[in-house]
Amino acid sequence: MTDVTIIGSGLMARAIATRVLAGGGTVQILGLTPADADRLAAELAAPDAVSTGEVGADPAGAVVILAVPYAAAVPLVTEYGERLDGKVIVDITNPVNMATFAGLLTAPGTSAAEEIAQAAAKGAKVVKAFNTTFAGPLQVGQVSGQPLDVFIAGDDAAARAAVAKLVRAGGMRPIDVGDLSRARALEWLGLLHITLQFSRGTNFASAIKIIE
Ligand SMILES: NC(=O)c1ccc[n+]([C@@H]2O[C@H](COP(=O)([O-])OP(=O)(O)OC[C@H]3O[C@@H](n4cnc5c(N)ncnc54)[C@H](OP(=O)(O)O)[C@@H]3O)[C@@H](O)[C@H]2O)c1
């Protein structure tokens, strides 16, 4: 049985797969080509816990993480259609205008996560998570010895809890922020965190943490 399917084989796919494996989970990587997925699997060096395939193959995991650019996410869930019915779909995208870093590509009053939910199969549960954690820190699960906070939004409590369980198993702290419309705030927070890299010179090694 596979716990998590990750679509994409880039930086975030590698970091999230590393955390899932650290938590004792199993991962299926679907790459744009089989060779892309195999290359990441070789880096992960956990052959018993990692399977691979090509984007378009059936997702084996109950949780499906879209580790792809924002522009690819809605076309992907549309293409998968009913094959994502019943799955927890995790949207990690930051729909940032990369030309200016001045704003988001989404319309006011919505979010990438809500766009994905609208396009997804009726029985799929969309959760926003990991968009405020940079790939480098996520790879190790912490910054300055402090576990990362992973903010989680979604309309289905059981789906949020499933993602929270993965986060906790991977050595991080899940923070449930409520329903999927909170993804709007998370996506603006993601943009803010990105722009702060330039003004503070932190080179995508910082983390956003709630101190209590
Ligand atoms: N990097 C970060 O620190 C960070 C932090 C938070 C959130 N995010 C978000 O995470 C997502 C992935 O970012 P990343 O840094 O991992 O990017 P990345 O390293 O460029 O990886 C993106 C992956 O998606 C694949 N891909 C591209 N178009 C696709 C399509 N149409 N269908 C399926 N797969 C496709 C890419 O394949 P090719 O390489 O062959 O193009 C690559 O494997 C983005 O939405 C980003 O906003 C990133």
The ligand as an SDF file (V2000), in Angstrom:
LIG
                    3D

 48 52  0  0  0  0  0  0  0  0999 V2000
   10.6750   25.6520   -4.1720 N   0  0  0  0  0  0  0  0  0  0  0  0
   10.1000   26.0690   -3.0540 C   0  0  0  0  0  0  0  0  0  0  0  0
   10.7860   26.4110   -2.0630 O   0  0  0  0  0  0  0  0  0  0  0  0
    8.5950   26.1040   -2.9400 C   0  0  0  0  0  0  0  0  0  0  0  0
    8.0320   26.3950   -1.6730 C   0  0  0  0  0  0  0  0  0  0  0  0
    6.6540   26.3560   -1.5210 C   0  0  0  0  0  0  0  0  0  0  0  0
    5.8480   26.0630   -2.6070 C   0  0  0  0  0  0  0  0  0  0  0  0
    6.4200   25.8150   -3.8310 N   0  0  0  0  0  0  0  0  0  0  0  0
    5.5200   25.4860   -4.9390 C   0  0  0  0  0  0  0  0  0  0  0  0
    5.7370   24.1110   -5.2200 O   0  0  0  0  0  0  0  0  0  0  0  0
    5.4990   23.8490   -6.6070 C   0  0  0  0  0  0  0  0  0  0  0  0
    6.7070   23.0920   -7.1570 C   0  0  0  0  0  0  0  0  0  0  0  0
    7.8380   23.9220   -6.9720 O   0  0  0  0  0  0  0  0  0  0  0  0
    9.3120   23.3390   -7.1310 P   0  0  0  0  0  0  0  0  0  0  0  0
   10.2130   24.3370   -6.5080 O   0  0  0  0  0  0  0  0  0  0  0  0
    9.3620   21.9160   -6.7240 O   0  0  0  0  0  0  0  0  0  0  0  0
    9.5000   23.4450   -8.7230 O   0  0  0  0  0  0  0  0  0  0  0  0
   10.4300   22.5630   -9.6460 P   0  0  0  0  0  0  0  0  0  0  0  0
   11.6750   22.1780   -8.9370 O   0  0  0  0  0  0  0  0  0  0  0  0
   10.5520   23.3250  -10.9270 O   0  0  0  0  0  0  0  0  0  0  0  0
    9.5580   21.2520   -9.8890 O   0  0  0  0  0  0  0  0  0  0  0  0
    8.3500   21.2940  -10.5880 C   0  0  0  0  0  0  0  0  0  0  0  0
    8.0530   19.8980  -11.1200 C   0  0  0  0  0  0  0  0  0  0  0  0
    6.8160   19.9110  -11.8560 O   0  0  0  0  0  0  0  0  0  0  0  0
    7.0490   19.3150  -13.1340 C   0  0  0  0  0  0  0  0  0  0  0  0
    6.0840   19.8330  -14.0970 N   0  0  0  0  0  0  0  0  0  0  0  0
    6.1490   20.9810  -14.8120 C   0  0  0  0  0  0  0  0  0  0  0  0
    5.0530   21.0970  -15.6050 N   0  0  0  0  0  0  0  0  0  0  0  0
    4.2950   20.0120  -15.3670 C   0  0  0  0  0  0  0  0  0  0  0  0
    3.0770   19.5440  -15.9040 C   0  0  0  0  0  0  0  0  0  0  0  0
    2.3970   20.2430  -16.8290 N   0  0  0  0  0  0  0  0  0  0  0  0
    2.5860   18.3640  -15.4560 N   0  0  0  0  0  0  0  0  0  0  0  0
    3.2630   17.6510  -14.5460 C   0  0  0  0  0  0  0  0  0  0  0  0
    4.4370   18.0260  -14.0230 N   0  0  0  0  0  0  0  0  0  0  0  0
    4.9370   19.1940  -14.4240 C   0  0  0  0  0  0  0  0  0  0  0  0
    8.4880   19.6930  -13.4400 C   0  0  0  0  0  0  0  0  0  0  0  0
    9.0210   18.9120  -14.4830 O   0  0  0  0  0  0  0  0  0  0  0  0
   10.2280   19.5530  -15.3630 P   0  0  0  0  0  0  0  0  0  0  0  0
   11.3490   19.8050  -14.4130 O   0  0  0  0  0  0  0  0  0  0  0  0
   10.5350   18.5080  -16.3800 O   0  0  0  0  0  0  0  0  0  0  0  0
    9.6780   20.8230  -15.9430 O   0  0  0  0  0  0  0  0  0  0  0  0
    9.1200   19.4080  -12.0890 C   0  0  0  0  0  0  0  0  0  0  0  0
    9.2900   18.0310  -11.8880 O   0  0  0  0  0  0  0  0  0  0  0  0
    5.2640   25.2090   -7.2700 C   0  0  0  0  0  0  0  0  0  0  0  0
    3.8870   25.3860   -7.4620 O   0  0  0  0  0  0  0  0  0  0  0  0
    5.8000   26.2110   -6.2430 C   0  0  0  0  0  0  0  0  0  0  0  0
    5.0880   27.4270   -6.2730 O   0  0  0  0  0  0  0  0  0  0  0  0
    7.7660   25.8270   -4.0280 C   0  0  0  0  0  0  0  0  0  0  0  0
  1  2  1  0
  2  3  2  0
  2  4  1  0
  4  5  1  0
  4 48  2  0
  5  6  2  0
  6  7  1  0
  7  8  2  0
  8  9  1  0
  8 48  1  0
  9 10  1  0
  9 46  1  0
 10 11  1  0
 11 12  1  0
 11 44  1  0
 12 13  1  0
 13 14  1  0
 14 15  2  0
 14 16  1  0
 14 17  1  0
 17 18  1  0
 18 19  2  0
 18 20  1  0
 18 21  1  0
 21 22  1  0
 22 23  1  0
 23 24  1  0
 23 42  1  0
 24 25  1  0
 25 26  1  0
 25 36  1  0
 26 27  1  0
 26 35  1  0
 27 28  2  0
 28 29  1  0
 29 30  1  0
 29 35  2  0
 30 31  1  0
 30 32  2  0
 32 33  1  0
 33 34  2  0
 34 35  1  0
 36 37  1  0
 36 42  1  0
 37 38  1  0
 38 39  2  0
 38 40  1  0
 38 41  1  0
 42 43  1  0
 44 45  1  0
 44 46  1  0
 46 47  1  0
M  CHG  2   8   1  16  -1
M  END
$$$$
